[in-house]
Amino acid sequence: MSDTETIHLADYTPPGWLVERTELTFRLHPTATRVISRLRFRRNPRAPEQAFFLHGEDLTLISARIDGQEITPEVTDKGLTCDVPAGDFTFEAEVEISPEDNTRLEGLYMSGGIYCTQCEAEGFRRITYYPDRPDVMAPFHVRVESDMPVLLSNGNKAGEGEGWAEWDDPWPKPAYLFALVAGDLKAHPGAFTTASGKDVELNIWVREADLGKCDFAMEALIKSMRWDEEKYGREYDLDIFNLVAVSDFNMGAMENKGLNIFNSKLVLASPETATDGTYERIEAVIAHEYFHNWTGNRITCRDWFQLSLKEGLTVFRDQQFTSDMRSAPVKRIEDAGLMRSHQFREDGGPLAHPVRPESFVEINNFYTVTVYEKGAEVIGMLHRLVGPEAYRKALDLYFERHDGEAATVEDWLRVFEDSTGRDLSQFKRWYSQAGTPRLNVEESFKDGTYTLTLEQQTPPTPGQERKLPFHMPVAVGLLSPNGDEAVPTQVLELTEPRQSFTFEGLGARPILSINRDFSAPVIVTRKTTAAEEAFLLASDTDPFNRWDAGRALARRTLQQMMHEGSSPSHVYLGAIGQVLAEHGLDPALRARLLGLPGEDELAADEAAAGRAADPARIHKARESLKDAVARMHVGALQRTYMEAQTEGPYAPDAEQSGKRLLANAALSLLSRGDGGDTAREQFARADNMTLSLGALQALLSIGSGEAELAAFEERWRGDELVMDMWMSQQVQLAAPERALEVTRRLTEHPAFNAKNPNRLRAVIGALPANAAGFHDASGEGYAFLADWLIRTDKVNPQIAARLSTAFQTWKRYGERRQEMIQAQLARVAEAEGLSRDLREMVVRMRAS
C-alpha cells in the first residue's frame, strides 16, 4: 500500500490463507532482537484466488522457509510475497528488529528499559511477516528469551527457566491482540474466583517504586470481572490475567488477550498523587479493557471499518459499569458533555465520518470519538428501543452465534432482528451516515390536547451531501406549571423526516422536557424563554435535562453579554442561587449544574448562528459571568464550600468524590471574591491531590498561585504523572495573552520529554484547550502548533496526527484566522517526509 492509497470498505476481500497455529520465538536485544516465526497455513475455501502476501514493515529478513525448504521471497517495504504449495503448508521466517530505535511506539519497542508491544491496529507487521488483519485468527504459542527478570505474553504460562519463558494462548486471536512485555517489574498480586468456581491468578506489573499505587486498580479489575458475570453472563476464560503499566504509550490502554498493557496514568493511583477524576477514569478504563475479553477478543471485528463493533459496544458496557459503581445521572451528563464538546465538533467539521467509515488512508486516524463515543450512543439507542430484557437476550445470542469469529455490524444488528423480530434496516443508518442530526421542535396546545411535532435534519458532511431520516428514540416528559409530572417519560420513535405526537386530557399547557437522559445524540432546536429554562433547571425531574436547561440558560446569558453588551442575566443568577440552596441534591450533580459551557462550545454556537467566533470575546464573557456569580452569591458559595467538606480518611468513592467536586466548584468561584485566600488555605492543608490541584486551579484561574506552583513542583518533580498535571494546568489556565509564552517555557523545562506521549499531550496538546490563547489574533499559536506537528511527526506520527485535530474547527473563525490556519496546514503538508498518519489529517482538513 502506498502512503496515499485509500482503502475502501466496498473492496473487502476475505483472506486467501488462514493461519491454524502461530509459533513465535523472541531473542530480545535492544537493537538486534531476533523474531523467529512458524506459521501453519491453510487455504481459505471462501476466498477468491489471490497471491500469497504477508505484511511486514521495517524488518530485516534473515531467512525464510516453506515446509523446511529455504526460499527467496520478494520483499518490499510493505511486505513479502512468494509461491506457496496448493495444500496446507508451514511458513518460517527469521527477522531482526530494533526496539530501542522504535520511537513510533508501534510493534515492539522499549519504554524506560522495558520491552513492550502495541499492535493495534497494524503494529504486528513491525514485529514479523504475518497476515496482519483482524479476520485472520489463530492460537499463539510464544517463547521469550532474555535476561530480563519478567517475561510475559498472552495466555497461560506453558513453562519457564533461567532466561526464558513460554506462553500458550488457546483462544484464536488476530495479530493485533498479540502482546509481549519483558523487564525488571514487580507484581502486585490478586485473585478471583469465577461464578463457576475457577480460580484466576491476577497480577498488576509495575516498577518496584510504584507497587504502592496499585490497590485501586486491582479492586477495579475484580469489580469488573464480577460485574461482567452478573450483567452479561461472561466469565473469564484463562488461568491468569496480567496487566502491565508502562510510561510511553500512544493510547490509554490495550486489551491484548490475557495481558493488558496500560498507560501508567490509568493504573497508578494514591490519594496524594491522583485526583478523584483519575480514580474514576482508572476504574472505567480497566473495566473497558477487561470487557474487551468478550466484546473485542473472543468476538473481534472482521475488518477495521467495523472498529466500532468492538469499541462502541465496549464503551457502552463501561458506561453501564460506571453508572452502577457511581452516580448514573452524573455519568450520563459527563458522557453527553463529551459528545457535545468533542464528537459534535468532529461531526460538524472536515474530519466528520460515519460510525462505520467507508474508507481510510491510515486506520490509526479513525480511533475517534465518533467510533468510540458515538458508537456507544448508537448501542444505547438500541438498548432503549428494545428494552433491557430484549437487549440481554440479543447479547446472549450474539455471544453464542459469533464466539471465535470476526464479525460485522450486519452480524450485530441481525441478532437483534432475529431475537426481537424488529426491522433495524433504518436504524442501521446510524452506522453509515455521518453528522449530528438537528431535531426541530414545534408545539401546540388546544382543548387539553398537546401536539408535539418533531422534524429531523442532518447537515451535509464531507462525501455525504444528502441524508436520509434516522430511526431515533426521543424520550419526552411533560411538566405541569407547578413542576409535577403531567406525563411521565415516554420514548417516542421518530422515523420520518417530520412526525407529530399527541397527548390528551391535560388540564393546562405543559412544559416540554425533551430528549431526556440524552436519549439520542442530536441537537435540539426549540424556541424557549429564559424563564422556561430557569423553570426546567429548578423543576425538571430528569437530571440530564436539568443540567441541559442550565447550559441553555447560560448560553443565552453569555450571548446577550457578547452581542448586546448587557449585564449578566438576573434570571440566570437567580437560578444559580436556587441550585446553591438545594442542599439535598447529589453534590456531584450540584457541581455540574454550577458549570458554564466551554469556550469551544460557545464558538460552535456562534458558527451555528452564522457568526464568526471571536475567542477573546467569548473568554471575556465567561470570565465576567463567573465574576458576577461570585459577587452575588458569596455567602451561598461559602456555605456550599463548607457543607462539601469531607470527614475521615480519604476514599475515592462516589460520596466523597461528589463532595470534593462541589467544594472545588464553589472554591473556584469564591477565589474571585477573596483574592484566593480560601484556595491558599486549602492548598496548605490538602492531604490529597483532588484538593491540592483544585486549589491550584482556582489560583491559576485568577492569575495567582506562583508560590503554590513552585511548592507543587518542588514536591512532585520526581513523579511523571503529577508533573503532567502541573504542566497542563499552567497552559490551560494561563491568561490568553500569556498562554503561548507559558507553553514555550514548559517545552524548555528539564522535565519536558518530546518523545513521551503523555508529556506532549500535557503541554503541546493543552494549548488548544486555552482557546483564546491558541486563537490569538497574531496567529502565533497556529505557527507554534504547526512547528510541533512537523517535529513530532518524525518521531511519533500517531501523536502528531492526533494533535493536528486542533485545527479541525478552522471554519468557525473569521476570514483572517481562517487564512492563517490554512497557511499553517499548507506548511505542514509541504514538510519533507510527512507520515501517512499526519498527511491524511492535513489533506482532509484542507480539502474542506
N, C-alpha and C positions, 0 to 999 in steps of 0.2 A: 504493500500500500504506500503510495506517495504521500508526502506531507500535506497535500491539499486534496487528496481523494476523499470523496464523500461516500459514506456507507448508507445504504437505504434499507429500511425495513422490508420493502417490497421485494428486495433481491435476496432475501434469506434462502439459503440452500442448506439442507442437512449435511452433516459431515460425512465424507466418503468412507472414513475409517473410524471405528470406535476403539477405545482402549479398555482391555479387560483387566489389566493389572499394571500398576506403576511401581517400580522399584528404583529408589534413589540412594546414592551414597555421596555424602558431602565430606571432603577432606578440607577442613576450614583453614584459611590463611588470609590475613588482612588484605594482601594484594594479589594473591595467586590461589584462590580457592578452586579446587577441582570438584566438578559435579559429574558423577557417572550415573547415567540413566539406563534403565532396562524396561522397555515398554512392550507389552503384548498387545498386538493389534488384530482386529478382525474387520472385515468389510461390513459396511452398513447396508443391509438389503433395501432400505428405504431411500437411499441417496442415489442421485444420478451419477454417471461416470464422471470422474474428475481426477486431476493429477494429485499425487500424494504430496502434501505440504505440511511442514511443521514450522510454527512461529519461532523466531529467535532473533534477539537484538542485543548488540554489544557483547557478543560471545566470541571466544576464540575456540574454534573446533580443533580438538586434538586428534580424535579418531571417531569413526562410525562403522557399525556393523549391522548386517541383517542376517539373522539366524547363524551368527558366529562368523560370517564371512565379511572381511574388510571391504568397504565400499568407498567411493569418492563422490559424495553428493554435490549438487550445485548449491552454493551458498551465496546469499545476498545479504544486504543489511536488514532485511525483513524476515528472513527465514531460510529454510532448507527444502530442497526437492530432490527426489531420487526415484528410480524404478523400484517397484516392490513386487513380491510374488502375488499370484492370483488368490491364494488362500490366506489363512492366518499366518502371522509371522512375528518375530521378535526383533525390535529395533533397539540397538545400543549406541550410546554416544558418550564421549567424554569431552567436557568443555572446561575452559578456565575463565574465571571472572574475578574482578577486583572489588570486594565490598567496601574497602576503605575509600575508594575514589568515587563511589556512587552517591553523589550529593542529591540526586533526584529523589532519593528515598523510595524508590520503586524496585521491586525484586529483592535481592539480598544485599543489605548494606550494614555499615557499622554505626552505632549510636553510642558515643562515650565508652568505647571499648567493648560494647555488646553487639554480637551478631544478631540481626533482626530481619524479618521479611515483611513486605507489604505487596501483595499480589493482585488485589482488586484495584482496577478492573483488569489490566493487561500487563501485570508485572512479572508473571511467571516466565514469560518469554525472555526475560533478562536473567533467568537462572539456568535454563537449559532449553533445548529444542523440544517443542511439545505442541499438540493442537490446543492452543490457549484460547478456548472458547467455552462458555458455560454449559453448552449442551453435550460436552464430552465428559463423562463422569466415570470414575474408576476408584477402586480401593487403592490405598497408598501404603507401601512399606518403605520406611526411611531409616537409613543408618547415618549417624553423625559421628565423625571422628575429629577430635580436637582436644587440646589440653585444658580447655575451659572447664570449670568445675560443674556447670549445669548445662545439659544438652537436651533440648526439648523439641518435640514436633507433634503432629496431630495424632489423635487416637490414644490407644493404650500402650504402655511400655512393654516391649517384647523382649528386652534384655539390655544389660549394661555391664561395663567393665572399665578398667582403667583406660581413659582416653577414648571411650566410645559409648554410644547408646543407640538402641534400635526402638523404633515406634511403629505400631501397626494400626492403621485406621480401617476397620472392616466396612465402613459405610461408603458407598461410591460418592465421590465428590468431584467437582470441576477443579481445575488447577488454581483458580483464583482463591480457593479456600485453603490452599496449602500454607503452612507456616513452619518456621524454624526459628528458634532462639537459642543462643549459646552465650554464656557469660558468667561473671562472678556475681551470682544472685543468691538471695536467701528467700526461703519460703515462709509465708505467713499461712499456716495450715488451717483447714477446717474440714467438716464432714457433713454429709447429707444422706438421709435415708429416703428413698423414693416411696411413693404410695404402695408399690408392690413389694417393698421390703429390700430393695437392692441398696447396698452401701456404696457411696461415691466419695472418693478422696478429692478434696478441694485444696488448691494452692494458689496464693497470690504471690508472684515472684517479683521482688524489688531489690534495690541495692540495700545493703545492711543498714545504712543510716536511715532508711525510710520504713523500716519494719514497724515502727510505732504509729504509722499513719494508714494502716490497712484495715483496722477493725470495722469501720463503717462499710467499706467496700465488700468485705466478707458477709456482713449482715445483709447488705443489699442483694448479693448473689443468692443467698439462702432464701430470702423472701421471694425473689424472682422465680426460683425453682419451684417453691411451694405454690405460688400464685398460678404458674402455668399449668400445674397439675389440676388445681381446683377450678380454674376458669375455662381452660381449653382441653383438659384431659391429656396433656402432653408430658410424659416422663422423660428424664434424661436417659441417654442410651449408651454411655460409655462408663468405664470403671473409674475414670479420673477426669477432672475438669481443671485445667490450668489457665491462669490469667497472668499476663506479664505487663508491667508498666515500663515504658521507655520514654526518654526525653525528646527525641527527634522523631516526629510522626506527622505526616501530612494531614491525616484525618483525626477524628476524635477517638475512634476505636475500630477494631475489625473482628468479625465473628468467626474466624477460622475454626474449623471443626475441632472442638476439644481443647483448643489453645488460642484463646482470645488475646490479642495484642492491643494494648490501650496506650493512648497518650497519657503520660503520668498525671496530667492535670485532672483526669477523670477517674483517678484511683486514689491518689494520696490526699488524706484529709486529717486535720486535727483542729480542735476549736481555735487554736492560736493562729493557724495558717490558712484556714478555709472558711469562706462565708457560708451562711445558710443556703444561698443560691448555689454555691458549689456543691454542697452536700446533696441538694435535691437533684442537681444535674448528674452527679456521680450515680445516685440511685437509679435515675431514669436511663442513663446510657448503659450501665451494667445490665439492667433489665432488657434493654433493647438488644444488646449483643447476645445475651443468653437466649432471648426469644427467637433469634435467628436460627437457633439449632433446628427448629422445625420449619419456620417460615423464612427460608433462605438457604438452609443447608440440606436437610432431608428432602425438601422440595425447593429447587432453585429455579432460576429463570432460563428460558430456552436461549435467549439472546439478550444483548444489553438494552435493546429497545423495551424489553419487559422489566426493566430495573425496578419500577415502582411496584411490581407484583410482590417483590420481597421487601422493599424498603417502605413503601406506603403502608402495607399491611403491618409491618413490624413497628412502625411509628405509631399506628393506631393502637396496637397492643400495648406499647409502653405508655401511651397516654392514658389508657384504661387503668394500667397498673398504678401510675402516679395518682390518678383520681381516687383510687381505692386507698392508697397509702396516706394521702394528704387531703387537701380541700378540693373536691370536684369542681365547685363553681370557680374558684380561683384558677385552677388548672385550665378550665375552658377559656377563661378570659386571657390567660397567658398565650394559649395556642391561637386564639383568634387575633390577639395583638400581633403575634409573629406573622400570621398570614397577611395582615394588613400592612405591616411595616416592611416586610421583605417579599412575600410572594406576590401581592398585588403590584408591587413595584416591578417585579420581574415580568408579570403578565402584561403590564402596560408599556413595556419598553422594547428595545431592539433584541433582547435576549429571550423574548417570550417563546415558549414551546409547549406542546401538549404534555400531559402526564406521561403518555407514551409517545416519545418523539418519532417522527417519520424518517429522520436522517441525522447523521452527525459526522464530523471530521475526527474529533477527539472525544472519546467517551468520557474521559475524566471531567469534561466540561458540563456533563449532564447529571452530576451529583448535586442537584439543585433543590431549592425549597419547593419548586413545582413538583419534582419527582417524589420528594420525601413528604413535605407537609401538605401540599395539595393532594398528593396521593392518599395520605391518611384521611383527609377530609372526604374524599370520594368513598373510602371504606366506611367512614362514619355515616355518610348519607345512606349508603346501602344498609347499614345496620339499623338506621332509623326507619327506613322504608319497610323492611321485612320484620323488624322486631327482634328482641334479644333471643327468644327461643328458636326462631327460624334461622337466625344468624348462626347460633351454635350448631344446629343441625347441618347447615350448609358447610360449616368448617369441618365437622366430623367427616362429611363426605369428601371434602377436599383432601384431607389427610389420607383417607382410605384410598381414594382413587389415584392420587398422584405421588404418593410416597416413593422416593427414589427416582423421581423424574425431573426433567427440566421443562417447566410449564409456561403457559402463555396467559395473557389477560383473558382470552377467549375461554381457556380451561377454567379460569377462576369464576367468570360470570356464569358459565354453564352449570357449575354445581349449584348455584343459587337458583337458576331456572329449573333445574331438574328436581331440587328439593322443595321449592316453594310453588312451582307452577307459574311464576311470573315471567313476563316477557321483558327482558332487560336490553333489548336492541337499542332503544332510545337512550337509556341510561349510559350505554357504552360510549356515547359522545363525550362524556367527561374525560375519557382516556384519549380521545383523538382530536378534540378541539381545544386550542389554546385560548387564553384570555379570561378576564373576570366578568361574568355576566352582570349587567345592571338590571335591577329589579325596580321598575317604576310603579308607584302605588297611587291608586285613586280610591276615594271613599265617598259613600253617600249614606244618608240615614233618613228614612221616611216611615212613619206609622209603625214604629217598633222594629223595623227591618233594616239591618245594616248590610250594605253591599260593599265588598272588598274586591277591587279589580287589580290584577297584577299583570304587568307586561314585562317580558324579559327581552333584553337586547344584549348582544355581545359584540363589542367593537372589533374591527379588523385587527389582525396581528400579522407579523411577517409570514408571508406564504399562505395566509388564510384570510381572504377578503370577506367571504360570506359564511355566516354561522347559522346553523340550524338550532331550533329550540332544544334546550336541555330538559331532562326529567329531573326535577328537584323537589325535595321535601322542604316546605316552608312552614315552620312551627309558629303559630299565632295564638295570642290570647287577647281577650277584650276586658278592659278595666272599666268599672263604673266610676263616675265622678268623685266618689268618696274613697276610691282606692281598692274596693273589693273586686274580686274576680267575677265579672259578669259572664264571661265564657272562659272556662279553663283552657289550658293549652291543647290545641288541635294541630295535627300535622296535615297540611294541605299538599296535595300532589300536583305540582304545576308541570304541565306537559305541552301546553300550547303557547304560541307567541303572546297571546292575550287571553286571560281567563278570569271569570268572575265567580265569587263565592258569597253566599248569603247566610245571615244569621238572624233568626226571627225571635219575636217575643221579648224584646229588650225594652226596659222602661225608660231609658234615656240614651242619648247618643254616647257611645262608648269611646274610650281612648284606646287606640290600637297599640299593641305590643307585638312587633313583627320580627321574624327570624330569630325567635327565642333560642337560647343556647347556641347561637350561631349555627343554625340547622343546615344552612347552605352557604358556601363560600362566595358570597355575592356582595355587591354594593347596592344598598337600598337607597332609592331616591324618593323622598316623600316630603311634601310641604308640611312643615310643622312650625310651631312658635316656640319662643324661649320659655314661655310659661308651661307649655306641654312637655318640653324636655325636662324642665325642673320637676314637674309632677312625676314623670317616669323615673327620674333619678331618685326621688323620695319614696315612691309608692310601688313601683313595679315589683311583682313577686318573682320575676326571673332575674337572677343575679347578673347574668351577662347583659341583659337589656338595661338594667340599672346603670351598669358601667358604660354601656354604649350611649345611653342618653346623656350621661355626664360628659362624655367625649364630644358629643354633638353640640352640647351647650357651650363647652369650652371653645370649640372651633368657631361657633357663631360669634362668641365674645371676641376672640382673637382676630377674626376677620374684620369685625367692626373697628377694633383698635387700629388695625393696619391700614384700612381703606377709608375710614370715616374720621379718624383722629379722635375717636371717642374715648372716654374713660372706661375702665373695666365695668362690665355689666353688674348692676346690683342684683339681678336675678341669679347670675352665676355665683356671685359672692355669697348670697343668701343660701343657695343650695349647698355650697361647701360647708357653711355653718351648720346646716342640718346634718350633714354627714359626720362632722366632728362631734355632734351632740348625740349621735346614735350609738350609745355605749354598748348595747347588747349585740352589735353586729360583729361578725367574724373580723378580727383585727387585720388579717391579710386582705380581705375584701375592702375594708375601710381604707387601707393604704392605697389600693388600686384606684378607688374612687377619688382619691385626692390628686392623682396624677394628671398631667396635661398631655395632649397629643404631642408627638415628637416633631422636631423641625422638618424632618423628611416627609412625614405625613401631611404637614401643613403645606409643604411645597407641592405635593401631589394634588391637594385641594385647589391650590392656585392654578395649576396646569389644567385641571378638570374644568375650571371656571373660565378657561381661555385667557388667563393672565400669566405673564412671565413671573416666575417665582423670584422674590428678592430675599436671599438668605439673611442679609443683615436686618431687614425689616422684620422678618419672621422671628429672628432671635431677640430683637429688642422687644417685640410684643410679648413674647413668652416671659421674658425677664420682668417686664412691667407687671404682668398679671400675677406672677409669683409674689412680687413685692406687695401688690395690693391685698392678696390673700393674707400675707404675713401681718400687714398693718391692721386689717380689720379683725382678724381672729387670733390675735396674740395670746389672749387669755385661754381660749379654747385649745389652741395648739400646745400651750404649756401643760394644760390638764391632760390632754391626749398623750403627750410625751410621758408624763409621769404614770398614767394608767398603763402604758405599754411596757413598763419596766418588768423584767422577769426576776424570779427568785429561785434560789437553789442552783445546783450545778448546771453547767451548760448542756443542753440537749438539742440536736438539730431536728427535732420533731416538728410536726405541723403547728402545735400550740405555741411553743416558744418562738419558732421561726416567724409566725404571723405577728406576734407582739413586737419582735425586733424590727420587722419590716415596717410596721406602723410607727414605731419610735423613730426610726431613721427618716421616714417620710415627714413626720412632724418636725424633726430636728432640722432638716434641710430648709424648711420654711422659717422656723424660728431664728435661724442664723442670720436671716436677712434683717431681723429687727434688733438682735442683741450683739451684732458685730462678730458673732462666732464664739461668744463666751461659753454657751452651753455645749457647743461642739468641742471646744478645747477641754472642758471638764470631762466629757465623755471619752475623748481620746486618751486622756491621762489615766482614767480609771478602768478602761476597757480590758476585759480578760478574755476576749475572743475577737476574731478577725471581723465578724459582722459589724460589731460596734466600732471597732477601730477604723475600719475602712469607711463605714458610714459617716463617722465624724470627719475623716479626712476629705471625703467627697463634699460634705457640707461646707467645709472651709474653702476648698478649691473653687466651689461654685460662686463664692462671693469675693474671689480674688485674694484669698488669705491662705494661711497654712504653711508658710515657708519653714517655720521651726518644726512643725509636725512632719512635713515631708522629709526633712533631714533626719529626724529621730526614727522615722519609719525605715528609711534606707539603712541607717546605722544598725538597726536591729535585724533586718531581714536580708541584708546584702548577700548572704550565703544561700538563700532559698530561691531557686529559679522561678518557681510558680508564684510566689509572693511578689517577687520583683516584676513579673509580668503585669500584675495588678497595679503596682506602684507606677509603672511607666504608662500604662494605658489610661489610667485616670488623669494623669497630668495632661495628656494630649486631648482627651475628650472634653475635659472641663476647663481648659485654658480659655482665657478671653480670646475672642476671634482674632483680634489683631496680633496675638502672641502665639497662636496655635502652631503656625509653621516654624517659628523660632524654637518653641519647646520641642517639637518633633525633631528638628535638625540637631538640637543639643543632645537629645537622647540617643540618636544614632551614633554619637561620638562618645557615649558613656562606656566605661570599661566593661560593663555587663552586657552591652549590646552584642548580639551574635547574629550576623546576617544569614547564617546557614541554618538557624533554628527556626522552624515554622511558628512556634508559639511566640517567640520574640518578635518576629516580623509582623505577625498579626497584632501584637500588643502595641507596636509603635507605628509602623507604616500603615497597617490596617485600621488603626484608631483615628487617623487624621480625617478621613471622610466622615466619621461619626461626629466630628465637630464641624457641622455643615457650614456655618457662617465663616469659619476659619478656612476650610478647604476651598469654598467657593468665593474667597476674597476677590474683589474686583480686579486685583492686579494679575490674576491668573497664575501666580507663583505656586500655589498649591497644586495646580494641574501639572505644571512642569516638574515639580518635585516628585509627584507620584509616577509620572512617565519615566523619569530617570531611574527610579527604583524598580519599575516593571522591567525595563531593559536589563538592568543589573541582575535582578533576581532570576529572570528567565534563563540566564546562562548557568545558574546553579540548580534551581528547582522550578521547572516550568509549571507544575501544578499550582504552586503557591502564587506564582506570577499571574496566572490566568484568573485565579480567584480574587486577587487584589484588584485586578483590572475592572471588576464589576462596579467599582465606584463611579465609573464613567457612564453607566448604562442609563442614567436619568438625564442625560445632557439636554434632551428636548424640553425639559421643564423651564429652562432658564432663558434669559433674554438673548438677543442676537449676538451681542459681544461675547458673552460667556460661551455660547454655542460654538462660535468661531474659534475661541481659544482651546476648548476641549477637542474639537476636531483637528486642530493643528497638532496637538499632543498625540492624539491617536494616530495621525499620519506619521509622526516622528517615530512612534513605536513600531508601526507597520514597516517602516523602511530600515529598521535596525538589522544589522548583519546577523545571520544565523538564528533568526527568530524561530522558536519552537512551534510545533503544530498546535500545542495547547493554547499559547497566547495568540498566535496568528488567527485562529478561528474566532476567538472572542473579539479581537480588534476588527476583523472583517465584518462580523455580524453587527457590531455597534456602528461602524462607519456606513454600512450599506443602508441603514435605516434613515 
